[in-house]
Amino acid sequence: MAETTTSNAKAAGRRKILIGKVVSTKMAKTIVIEVRRQRAHPLYKRVVTRSKKFYAHDEQGTAHLGDFVKIEETRPLSKLKRWQLKEIVQAAAQVAPVEDAPALAQKQG
């Protein structure tokens, strides 16, 4: 009887995994991910989008702004960090730096 209880506890103790978009990489080894969820409103039946931000640990700093990443639940790492980066699902397109844009406008003008 004790063996079945431990196997059920392991199945129930799996870590949660979420997929979201990186909205900030300004902190050292920390990224902020926005997870969007869509549900039908219980009364009006319209699709309502809800979003929530999660702080995740990114040891190597591999995630960039706009990337879609997979994060996994972990033990508390700081006051707000309870997640860690699992993998980058889709990398964002690389865009030219903002400083180069005015220089191009002056050349054309």
N, C-alpha and C positions, 0 to 999 in steps of 0.2 A: 504494500500500500504506500509506503514511503517513497518508493522509486517512481511511481506514477506522479506523485505530488511534485517531486523535483523536476521531472520532465515538463510538467505543465508550467512550473515557475519559469523555466528557461524560455519556453515559447512565449509566455506573457511578458518577459523582460527584454524583448527585442528593442533596439534603439530606433527612434523615429528618424525618417529621412524625408527632407523637403527639397523642392527645387524652386529657385527664385533668381531674381536679377540683382546683380551687385550695384548698389547705389552710392557707396562711399568706400574709398580705400585710403583715407587720410590718416588713419592711425597705424602705429607700428604693430605688425602681425595681427591686425584685426580688420575685418571687412564687415560691412553692413549689407544685409540681403533683404530685399523686399519680396515677400511671398504674396501673390494675389490668388484669391479664391472667388469663384462665382457660384451663387446659389439662387434658386428661385425664392422670391419673397413669399412667406407663408400665406398671406392674405391676398396680395395683388398679383402674384404669379409672374412678376417681372424679374428678369435676371439682375441681381444686385452684385456688384464687385466689391469685395472687401480686401484690404491689404494690411499686412503686419510686417514690421521690421524685426529682424533677428541679427544679433551680433555673433560673429563666428571667428574662430581662430584660424589664421592662415600663416603657418610657420615660415614658408619660403617666399611669401608674397607673390604667388603665381597668378592670382585672380586680378583682373583689371575692371575698370568701370564699364558697365554695360554687359559683362559676361553673364551667361546663365550658368549657375553652379548648383551642385548637389551638396547639401549639408547634412551632417549626422549629429544627433543628440549625444552629449557627453557630460561628464561631471562638471560642476561649476568651476570655471577657470578664473573668473573675476566677478565683479558685482553684476554685470550684465551678460557676460559671455557664458552660454550654455551649449554652444554648438561648435563643430569644427568642420572645416572644408573637407569634403570627401573627394570630389572631382569637378572639373570644369566640363559642363555638358556642351555648351556652345560658346565659342569665343566671339567677342564683339569685333566689328569691323574697325580697322585701324584708321584713324582720321588724322589729318595734318594738324600740327600744334596751332594754337590760337595766335601765337606771335607771328607766324608766317602769313596769315590772312591779310593784314594791313599792307604788308610789303608787296603782295601781289596786286592789290588794288591800286597802289601808287604807280606801278609799272604800266598798268593798263591805261591809267588816266593821263 
